[in-house]
């Protein structure tokens, strides 16, 4: 477990944004990513009959669609213990293998930090 109070303020911000997206939209996951300029992109799980995307893949897609060239960090708030390989791949595609992905529980406490690797 990672002490959330010890997080960099910018990392704490994306965890808070991800948690807010999850709660506001009543979805299983919320995510936020920070691009190379410090801009943030926030998303929740997309569950339509014709389209299913995790919150993290949606946030990465929003960053790409907005012109982001890279990612500094990502955060996902979820009931799961970790993020899927597909989610990590999306972060890796834009941010590279060393991009940190903060995994937090619904309470916002960071349980793990993994790399997109």
ROTORVEX-818116 format. One record per residue: x, y, z of N, C-alpha, C, CB in turn; residue in three letters; residue number from 1; chain. Coordinates in nm, 4 decimals. Atoms other than C-alpha are relative to their C-alpha. Glycine has a CB too. Layout:
// residues N
{{X,Y,Z},{X,Y,Z},{X,Y,Z},{X,Y,Z},"ALA",NUM,"A"};
...
//
This chain:
// residues 117
{{0.0849,-0.1182,0.0000},{0.0000,0.0000,0.0000},{0.0887,0.1236,0.0000},{-0.0962,0.0003,0.1222},"UNK",1,"A"};
{{-0.0724,-0.1264,0.0070},{0.1185,0.3510,-0.0791},{-0.0720,0.1017,0.0859},{0.0127,0.0501,-0.1463},"UNK",2,"A"};
{{0.0591,-0.1038,-0.0830},{0.0625,0.6284,0.1723},{-0.0421,0.1163,-0.0897},{0.0998,0.0474,0.1102},"UNK",3,"A"};
{{0.0509,-0.1037,0.0897},{-0.1613,0.8684,-0.0228},{0.0466,0.1392,0.0404},{-0.1512,-0.0040,-0.0035},"UNK",4,"A"};
{{-0.0446,-0.1321,-0.0430},{-0.0471,1.1619,0.1890},{0.1446,0.0259,-0.0429},{-0.0133,0.0135,0.1522},"UNK",5,"A"};
{{-0.1385,-0.0150,0.0435},{0.3106,1.0975,0.0712},{0.0111,0.0211,-0.1514},{0.0805,-0.1222,0.0411},"UNK",6,"A"};
{{-0.0022,-0.0184,0.1449},{0.2113,1.1317,-0.2940},{0.0354,0.1428,-0.0374},{-0.1344,-0.0373,-0.0601},"UNK",7,"A"};
{{-0.0215,-0.1309,0.0603},{0.3305,1.4185,-0.5068},{-0.1374,0.0670,-0.0148},{0.0743,-0.0120,-0.1394},"UNK",8,"A"};
{{0.1305,-0.0668,0.0117},{0.0519,1.6828,-0.5119},{-0.0680,-0.0208,-0.1357},{0.0169,0.1478,0.0244},"UNK",9,"A"};
{{0.0591,0.0220,0.1325},{0.0016,1.6338,-0.8872},{-0.0544,-0.1418,-0.0140},{0.1036,0.0269,-0.1094},"UNK",10,"A"};
{{0.0509,0.1373,0.0014},{-0.0378,1.2572,-0.8397},{-0.1255,-0.0114,0.0866},{0.1084,-0.0987,0.0494},"UNK",11,"A"};
{{0.1184,0.0002,-0.0873},{-0.2789,1.3120,-0.5510},{-0.1190,0.0615,-0.0740},{0.0284,0.0782,0.1322},"UNK",12,"A"};
{{0.1058,-0.0658,0.0779},{-0.4764,1.5424,-0.7837},{-0.0659,-0.0976,-0.0973},{0.0571,0.1202,-0.0770},"UNK",13,"A"};
{{0.0637,0.0902,0.0968},{-0.5267,1.2757,-1.0502},{-0.0754,-0.1134,0.0688},{0.1047,-0.0580,-0.0948},"UNK",14,"A"};
{{0.0763,0.0998,-0.0757},{-0.6330,1.0205,-0.7880},{-0.1334,0.0598,0.0426},{0.0799,-0.0492,0.1243},"UNK",15,"A"};
{{0.1239,-0.0678,-0.0415},{-0.8886,1.2710,-0.6552},{-0.0951,0.0176,-0.1186},{0.0321,0.1376,0.0629},"UNK",16,"A"};
{{0.0840,-0.0155,0.1195},{-1.0142,1.3440,-1.0083},{-0.0609,-0.1327,-0.0426},{0.0814,0.0591,-0.1152},"UNK",17,"A"};
{{0.0504,0.1328,0.0374},{-1.0467,0.9720,-1.0833},{-0.1098,-0.0450,0.0958},{0.1148,-0.1031,-0.0014},"UNK",18,"A"};
{{0.1002,0.0380,-0.1002},{-1.2348,0.9120,-0.7596},{-0.1296,0.0776,-0.0206},{0.0539,0.0241,0.1421},"UNK",19,"A"};
{{0.1181,-0.0830,0.0235},{-1.4699,1.2015,-0.8331},{-0.0780,-0.0461,-0.1221},{0.0405,0.1453,-0.0166},"UNK",20,"A"};
{{0.0677,0.0474,0.1217},{-1.5455,1.0716,-1.1849},{-0.0771,-0.1281,0.0283},{0.1017,-0.0235,-0.1136},"UNK",21,"A"};
{{0.0664,0.1265,-0.0346},{-1.6291,0.7280,-1.0458},{-0.1272,0.0267,0.0799},{0.0953,-0.0916,0.0805},"UNK",22,"A"};
{{0.1154,-0.0281,-0.0856},{-1.8606,0.8669,-0.7794},{-0.1076,0.0787,-0.0729},{0.0438,0.0761,0.1235},"UNK",23,"A"};
{{0.0958,-0.0871,0.0692},{-2.0233,1.1346,-0.9948},{-0.0815,-0.0761,-0.1038},{0.0730,0.1157,-0.0670},"UNK",24,"A"};
{{0.0673,0.0713,0.1088},{-2.1069,0.8968,-1.2780},{-0.0557,-0.1354,0.0418},{0.0950,-0.0190,-0.1143},"UNK",25,"A"};
{{0.0508,0.1274,-0.0486},{-2.1870,0.5911,-1.0663},{0.0491,-0.1178,-0.0829},{-0.1503,0.0020,0.0009},"UNK",26,"A"};
{{-0.0584,0.1046,0.0838},{-1.9521,0.3730,-1.2712},{0.1002,-0.0822,0.0811},{0.0684,0.0615,-0.1244},"UNK",27,"A"};
{{-0.0920,0.0862,-0.0754},{-1.7260,0.0850,-1.1625},{0.1405,0.0566,0.0172},{0.0098,-0.1321,-0.0673},"UNK",28,"A"};
{{-0.1343,-0.0554,-0.0069},{-1.4050,0.2770,-1.2353},{0.0012,0.1453,-0.0430},{0.0953,-0.0809,-0.0863},"UNK",29,"A"};
{{-0.0300,-0.1357,0.0441},{-1.2830,0.6325,-1.2637},{0.1484,0.0072,-0.0258},{-0.0447,0.1067,0.1051},"UNK",30,"A"};
{{-0.1428,-0.0114,0.0322},{-0.9513,0.7324,-1.4165},{0.0340,0.1428,-0.0377},{0.0385,-0.0957,-0.1145},"UNK",31,"A"};
{{-0.0521,-0.1290,0.0438},{-0.7376,1.0359,-1.4833},{0.1432,-0.0207,-0.0458},{-0.0080,0.1072,0.1139},"UNK",32,"A"};
{{-0.1383,0.0018,0.0481},{-0.4184,1.0865,-1.6806},{0.0490,0.1434,-0.0088},{0.0119,-0.0720,-0.1385},"UNK",33,"A"};
{{-0.0628,-0.1309,0.0109},{-0.1739,1.3771,-1.6870},{0.0980,-0.0057,-0.1169},{0.0722,0.0409,0.1338},"UNK",34,"A"};
{{-0.0869,0.0018,0.1176},{-0.0021,1.4655,-2.0135},{0.1304,0.0749,0.0259},{-0.0722,0.0609,-0.1201},"UNK",35,"A"};
{{-0.1333,-0.0600,-0.0107},{0.3439,1.6085,-2.0796},{-0.0015,0.1489,0.0319},{0.0749,-0.0216,-0.1272},"UNK",36,"A"};
{{0.0109,-0.1430,-0.0317},{0.2175,1.9655,-2.0335},{-0.0680,0.0247,0.1344},{-0.0769,0.0720,-0.1096},"UNK",37,"A"};
{{0.0683,-0.0131,-0.1279},{0.0385,1.8957,-1.7046},{-0.1511,0.0008,-0.0096},{0.0442,0.1235,0.0666},"UNK",38,"A"};
{{0.1462,0.0056,0.0154},{-0.3120,1.8875,-1.8526},{-0.0498,-0.1368,0.0457},{-0.0424,0.0275,-0.1484},"UNK",39,"A"};
{{0.0594,0.1248,-0.0462},{-0.5434,1.6259,-1.7063},{-0.1245,-0.0336,-0.0808},{-0.0343,0.0087,0.1489},"UNK",40,"A"};
{{0.1156,0.0520,0.0721},{-0.8076,1.4111,-1.8701},{-0.0645,-0.1029,0.0920},{0.0404,-0.0630,-0.1406},"UNK",41,"A"};
{{0.0718,0.0805,-0.0980},{-1.0738,1.2399,-1.6604},{-0.1121,-0.0757,-0.0691},{-0.0559,0.0882,0.1140},"UNK",42,"A"};
{{0.1046,0.0808,0.0632},{-1.3115,0.9586,-1.7530},{-0.0501,-0.1067,0.0958},{0.0520,-0.0650,-0.1291},"UNK",43,"A"};
{{0.0561,0.1154,-0.0693},{-1.5340,0.6860,-1.6208},{-0.0163,-0.1135,-0.0982},{-0.1350,0.0346,0.0663},"UNK",44,"A"};
{{0.0253,0.1166,0.0818},{-1.6130,0.3419,-1.7497},{-0.1087,0.0314,-0.1035},{-0.0409,-0.1198,0.0879},"UNK",45,"A"};
{{0.1012,-0.0132,0.1049},{-1.8041,0.3406,-2.0810},{-0.0597,-0.1381,-0.0220},{0.0609,0.0585,-0.1337},"UNK",46,"A"};
{{0.0668,0.1287,0.0151},{-2.0616,0.0615,-2.0987},{-0.1276,0.0171,-0.0820},{-0.0321,-0.0619,0.1381},"UNK",47,"A"};
{{0.1118,-0.0061,0.0932},{-2.2833,0.0937,-2.4048},{-0.0151,-0.1360,-0.0666},{0.0210,0.1122,-0.1062},"UNK",48,"A"};
{{0.0165,0.1256,0.0721},{-2.4297,-0.1916,-2.6026},{0.1040,-0.0149,-0.1106},{-0.1403,-0.0090,-0.0589},"UNK",49,"A"};
{{-0.0909,0.0055,0.1139},{-2.2029,-0.1024,-2.8926},{0.1446,0.0373,0.0330},{-0.0502,0.0902,-0.1069},"UNK",50,"A"};
{{-0.1348,-0.0445,-0.0345},{-1.8959,0.0235,-2.7020},{0.0277,-0.0228,0.1475},{0.0188,0.1479,-0.0350},"UNK",51,"A"};
{{-0.0418,0.0249,-0.1375},{-1.7173,-0.0936,-2.3890},{0.1460,0.0395,0.0137},{-0.0215,-0.1490,0.0399},"UNK",52,"A"};
{{-0.1367,-0.0455,-0.0269},{-1.4098,0.0866,-2.2588},{0.0183,0.0165,0.1506},{0.0303,0.1340,-0.0744},"UNK",53,"A"};
{{-0.0318,-0.0267,-0.1405},{-1.2443,0.0894,-1.9207},{0.0192,0.1499,0.0182},{0.1276,-0.0784,0.0452},"UNK",54,"A"};
{{-0.0209,-0.1421,-0.0290},{-1.2099,0.4245,-1.7508},{0.1392,0.0451,-0.0434},{-0.0199,0.0275,0.1497},"UNK",55,"A"};
{{-0.1355,-0.0398,0.0339},{-0.8337,0.4260,-1.8049},{0.0197,0.0107,-0.1508},{0.0991,-0.0985,0.0584},"UNK",56,"A"};
{{-0.0116,-0.0091,0.1462},{-0.8545,0.3504,-2.1779},{-0.0777,0.1211,-0.0531},{-0.0517,-0.1301,-0.0666},"UNK",57,"A"};
{{0.0768,-0.1173,0.0416},{-1.1207,0.6215,-2.2105},{0.0786,0.1281,0.0271},{-0.1356,0.0043,0.0727},"UNK",58,"A"};
{{-0.0801,-0.1185,-0.0329},{-0.8986,0.8768,-2.0330},{0.1179,0.0151,-0.0963},{0.0513,-0.0084,0.1452},"UNK",59,"A"};
{{-0.1105,-0.0057,0.0964},{-0.6054,0.7854,-2.2598},{-0.0523,0.0457,-0.1359},{0.0699,-0.1384,-0.0125},"UNK",60,"A"};
{{0.0579,-0.0400,0.1287},{-0.8293,0.8188,-2.5667},{-0.0328,0.1491,-0.0007},{-0.1268,-0.0824,-0.0300},"UNK",61,"A"};
{{0.0303,-0.1430,-0.0090},{-0.9433,1.1624,-2.4479},{0.1275,0.0832,-0.0123},{-0.0716,0.0319,0.1327},"UNK",62,"A"};
{{-0.1276,-0.0715,0.0099},{-0.5797,1.2705,-2.4079},{0.0495,0.0014,-0.1445},{0.1059,-0.0648,0.0920},"UNK",63,"A"};
{{-0.0444,0.0086,0.1399},{-0.4917,1.1493,-2.7577},{-0.0855,0.0904,-0.0882},{-0.0066,-0.1463,-0.0508},"UNK",64,"A"};
{{0.0908,-0.0804,0.0808},{-0.7992,1.3145,-2.9081},{0.0204,0.1502,0.0218},{-0.1436,-0.0375,0.0313},"UNK",65,"A"};
{{-0.0256,-0.1408,-0.0307},{-0.6966,1.6413,-2.7408},{0.1406,0.0449,-0.0387},{-0.0217,0.0247,0.1471},"UNK",66,"A"};
{{-0.1321,-0.0377,0.0496},{-0.3460,1.6333,-2.8873},{0.1167,-0.0303,0.0916},{0.0005,0.1422,-0.0288},"UNK",67,"A"};
{{-0.1112,0.0353,-0.0887},{-0.1402,1.4937,-2.5996},{0.1025,-0.0826,-0.0765},{-0.0507,-0.0779,0.1242},"UNK",68,"A"};
{{-0.1092,0.0733,0.0654},{0.1983,1.3647,-2.7147},{0.0594,-0.1059,0.0903},{0.1089,0.0958,-0.0438},"UNK",69,"A"};
{{-0.0560,0.0935,-0.0965},{0.2918,1.1769,-2.3964},{-0.0792,0.0093,0.1297},{0.1505,0.0288,0.0248},"UNK",70,"A"};
{{0.0612,-0.0023,-0.1326},{0.1743,1.0937,-2.0451},{0.1082,0.0003,0.1063},{-0.0946,-0.1203,0.0193},"UNK",71,"A"};
{{-0.0889,0.0013,-0.1160},{0.3461,1.1674,-1.7169},{-0.0436,-0.1037,0.1022},{0.0047,0.1377,0.0646},"UNK",72,"A"};
{{0.0527,0.0913,-0.1011},{0.1178,0.9558,-1.4971},{-0.1464,-0.0285,-0.0276},{0.0177,0.0583,0.1414},"UNK",73,"A"};
{{0.1404,0.0390,0.0109},{-0.2158,0.7797,-1.4747},{-0.0471,-0.0490,0.1363},{-0.0203,-0.1103,-0.1093},"UNK",74,"A"};
{{0.0586,0.0514,-0.1236},{-0.4513,0.6892,-1.1925},{-0.1342,-0.0625,-0.0328},{-0.0155,0.1123,0.1069},"UNK",75,"A"};
{{0.1306,0.0640,0.0156},{-0.7460,0.4547,-1.1714},{-0.0530,-0.0319,0.1392},{0.0093,-0.1299,-0.0887},"UNK",76,"A"};
{{0.0681,0.0341,-0.1242},{-0.9945,0.4174,-0.8864},{-0.0939,-0.1142,-0.0330},{-0.0771,0.1235,0.0617},"UNK",77,"A"};
{{0.0683,0.1234,0.0358},{-1.1358,0.0686,-0.8880},{-0.0143,-0.0917,0.1208},{0.0749,-0.0715,-0.1118},"UNK",78,"A"};
{{0.0130,0.1039,-0.1010},{-1.2544,-0.2202,-0.6761},{0.0959,-0.1149,-0.0258},{-0.1423,-0.0513,0.0046},"UNK",79,"A"};
{{-0.0942,0.1064,0.0363},{-1.0042,-0.4443,-0.8557},{0.1346,0.0226,0.0684},{0.0183,-0.0067,-0.1535},"UNK",80,"A"};
{{-0.1308,-0.0086,-0.0638},{-0.6598,-0.5183,-0.7159},{0.1058,0.0663,-0.0873},{0.0461,-0.1368,0.0381},"UNK",81,"A"};
{{-0.0978,-0.0570,0.0920},{-0.4732,-0.4011,-1.0265},{-0.0699,0.0401,-0.1289},{0.1147,-0.1003,-0.0285},"UNK",82,"A"};
{{0.0570,-0.0376,0.1300},{-0.5248,-0.2762,-1.3807},{0.0303,-0.1109,-0.1006},{0.0572,0.1375,-0.0496},"UNK",83,"A"};
{{-0.0161,0.1051,0.1000},{-0.5627,-0.5013,-1.6814},{0.1209,0.0270,-0.0891},{-0.1266,-0.0123,-0.0853},"UNK",84,"A"};
{{-0.1088,-0.0143,0.0960},{-0.2878,-0.5646,-1.9335},{-0.0379,0.0972,-0.1115},{0.0371,-0.1364,-0.0591},"UNK",85,"A"};
{{0.0470,-0.0899,0.1061},{-0.5004,-0.3797,-2.1925},{0.0069,0.1459,0.0441},{-0.1436,-0.0356,-0.0406},"UNK",86,"A"};
{{-0.0079,-0.1365,-0.0530},{-0.5200,-0.0708,-1.9705},{0.1451,0.0467,0.0061},{-0.0644,0.0077,0.1399},"UNK",87,"A"};
{{-0.1420,-0.0353,-0.0067},{-0.1460,-0.0747,-1.9080},{0.0562,0.0230,-0.1396},{0.0799,-0.1102,0.0717},"UNK",88,"A"};
{{-0.0471,-0.0166,0.1389},{-0.0877,-0.1142,-2.2837},{-0.0400,0.1361,-0.0556},{-0.0564,-0.1119,-0.0901},"UNK",89,"A"};
{{0.0447,-0.1309,0.0489},{-0.2937,0.1980,-2.3580},{0.0866,0.1110,0.0583},{-0.1483,0.0238,0.0356},"UNK",90,"A"};
{{-0.0869,-0.0995,-0.0639},{-0.0903,0.3998,-2.1077},{0.1400,-0.0083,-0.0611},{0.0059,-0.0220,0.1547},"UNK",91,"A"};
{{-0.1331,0.0201,0.0578},{0.2333,0.2519,-2.2467},{0.0094,0.0560,-0.1417},{0.0351,-0.1485,-0.0009},"UNK",92,"A"};
{{-0.0003,-0.0495,0.1377},{0.1378,0.3382,-2.6050},{0.0217,0.1507,-0.0065},{-0.1307,-0.0360,-0.0687},"UNK",93,"A"};
{{-0.0133,-0.1450,0.0013},{0.1182,0.7072,-2.5184},{0.1132,0.0488,0.0904},{-0.1305,0.0639,0.0423},"UNK",94,"A"};
{{-0.0956,-0.0506,-0.0975},{0.3460,0.7430,-2.2174},{0.1323,-0.0724,0.0072},{-0.0604,-0.0033,0.1308},"UNK",95,"A"};
{{-0.1213,0.0796,-0.0104},{0.6050,0.4698,-2.2530},{-0.0083,-0.0989,0.1145},{0.1206,0.0897,0.0177},"UNK",96,"A"};
{{0.0076,0.1086,-0.0975},{0.6807,0.1651,-2.0388},{0.0213,0.0419,0.1448},{0.0996,-0.1030,-0.0346},"UNK",97,"A"};
{{-0.0258,-0.0429,-0.1369},{0.7951,0.3608,-1.7331},{-0.1069,0.0874,0.0611},{0.1269,0.0717,0.0049},"UNK",98,"A"};
{{0.1057,-0.0885,-0.0513},{0.4765,0.5646,-1.6945},{-0.0674,-0.0639,0.1212},{-0.1051,0.0302,-0.1105},"UNK",99,"A"};
{{0.0644,0.0569,-0.1185},{0.3416,0.5132,-1.3412},{-0.1521,0.0019,-0.0114},{0.0433,0.0759,0.1246},"UNK",100,"A"};
{{0.1458,0.0108,-0.0083},{-0.0166,0.3964,-1.2960},{-0.0333,-0.0230,0.1466},{-0.0566,-0.1166,-0.0920},"UNK",101,"A"};
{{0.0405,0.0094,-0.1397},{-0.1564,0.4612,-0.9494},{-0.1331,-0.0732,0.0064},{-0.0103,0.1410,0.0659},"UNK",102,"A"};
{{0.1229,0.0784,-0.0152},{-0.4192,0.2069,-0.8449},{-0.0552,0.0273,0.1393},{0.0261,-0.1542,-0.0217},"UNK",103,"A"};
{{0.0608,-0.0375,-0.1274},{-0.6526,0.3329,-0.5738},{-0.1339,-0.0697,0.0175},{-0.0177,0.1521,0.0090},"UNK",104,"A"};
{{0.1304,0.0564,-0.0324},{-0.9533,0.1857,-0.3999},{-0.1067,0.1070,-0.0027},{0.0031,-0.0677,0.1363},"UNK",105,"A"};
{{0.1102,-0.0970,0.0019},{-1.2949,0.3498,-0.3899},{0.0126,0.1103,0.1058},{-0.1303,-0.0722,0.0197},"UNK",106,"A"};
{{-0.0216,-0.1016,-0.1030},{-1.1863,0.5357,-0.0752},{0.1094,0.0994,-0.0379},{0.0353,-0.0665,0.1313},"UNK",107,"A"};
{{-0.1058,-0.0898,0.0472},{-0.9057,0.7021,-0.2724},{0.1385,-0.0369,0.0496},{-0.0306,0.1395,0.0415},"UNK",108,"A"};
{{-0.1314,0.0428,-0.0497},{-0.6263,0.5214,-0.0880},{0.0727,-0.0761,-0.1096},{-0.0140,-0.0881,0.1277},"UNK",109,"A"};
{{-0.0793,0.0673,0.1033},{-0.3520,0.4207,-0.3300},{0.0482,-0.1331,0.0546},{0.1205,0.0880,-0.0455},"UNK",110,"A"};
{{-0.0363,0.1345,-0.0423},{-0.3044,0.0455,-0.3033},{0.1287,-0.0482,-0.0648},{-0.1115,-0.0958,-0.0317},"UNK",111,"A"};
{{-0.1179,0.0437,0.0732},{-0.0304,0.0053,-0.5612},{0.0347,0.1032,-0.1060},{-0.0227,-0.1387,-0.0641},"UNK",112,"A"};
{{-0.0462,-0.0758,0.1154},{0.1753,0.1849,-0.8186},{0.0723,-0.0989,-0.0906},{0.0936,0.1208,0.0419},"UNK",113,"A"};
{{-0.0614,0.0890,0.0981},{0.2604,-0.0160,-1.1293},{0.0474,0.0852,-0.1164},{-0.0997,-0.1113,-0.0479},"UNK",114,"A"};
{{-0.0403,-0.0729,0.1207},{0.4348,0.0859,-1.4475},{-0.0799,-0.0530,-0.1170},{0.1530,-0.0137,-0.0267},"UNK",115,"A"};
{{0.0731,0.0407,0.1204},{0.2764,0.0719,-1.7881},{0.0706,-0.1153,-0.0695},{-0.0153,0.1183,-0.0966},"UNK",116,"A"};
{{-0.0905,0.0981,0.0543},{0.5680,-0.1562,-1.8836},{-0.0552,-0.1156,-0.0655},{0.0803,-0.0453,0.0970},"UNK",117,"A"};
//
